[in-house]
Amino acid sequence: MEYRTSTVEKIREFSRYLREEERETATIDKYSRDVKDFFIWLKDREISRERMGEWRGYLLQAG
C-alpha cells in the first residue's frame, strides 16, 4: 500500500520527536511500526473515537 507523503512525513516527525525525548531505539521502532500498522489498517477512513475502538478490537483479536 502506498502512503500519502504527509502520513509518511508525520511518522518520521514522530520518530524524530521520540529520539529528541531520548527514547530507546527499540521503543522508537515499536511505536513507529504501530503507527504505520494503524494507518495501513485505517486505509482511507477518517480517524475517530469509533475507529480507535475498532483498532483496539482488531489488535485484541489478532493477539
N, C-alpha and C positions, 0 to 999 in steps of 0.2 A: 504494500500500500504506500502510495506517495503521501508525504506530509505537506501541508502548506508551509511555505517558508517561515511564516510568522510563528507557527507552532514549534518548528524545529529550533528557531532562534529563542523562543521562550524557554524551552527545555535547556538550551545552552546557558541562558542567563541564570536559570535556577541552579544549574551545576556550578557556575561561577560564584553565585551567592553562597552556596554551601562551602566552597573552598575558602572564600573570604571569612566565613564563620569557623574555619579550621575544623571542619567535619572530617571524619576518617574517609579514606578513599573508598572503602567498601560501602560505607553509608551513602556516599555521593552516587556511586554506581547503582546501588539498590534503589534509591529514591528516583533517580533519573529513569531507570528501567520501568519502575512502577508508573511514573507519569506517562512515559511513552506507551506502555501497555494500555493505560486508561484511554488515551486518545485513539489508539487502534480500535479498542472496543467501542468507543463513543461514535466513531465514524463521523458523519455529518450532523449528528443530533446536537441539540443545544444542551449546554450544561445547566442542570437544575438540581434542586434537592432530591427530586424524584429519581433523576438519573444517578445521583450519588448513591441512593439506596439500592438501585438496581445493580450498580457496580459492586457494592458490598455483597449483595446476594450472589452475584456471579463469582466473586472471589471465594465466598464460603462454599459454594457448590464445587468449585474447582479444587478445593482442598488446599 
